[in-house]
């Protein structure tokens, strides 16, 4: 398996979208590829930070209003 595919499988596995066989192939690849092991480790850390951060997003209507205000100000 190429590292690019392993990275994709790592992402799918993390979001519970990978099949049993995909997870097995990924774990075999991780046994001998230190770069992909590091990617997996960092990916898990990043996901945990986002889960703990309790981020809030701006509602879509507010985004549209803000975008309109910015365009008006830039056109002055």
Secondary structure, 3 states (H helix, E strand, C coil): CCHHHHHHHHHHHHCCCCCHHHHHHHHHHHHHCHHHHHHHHHHHHHHHHHHHHCCCCCCHHHHHHHHHHHHHHHCC
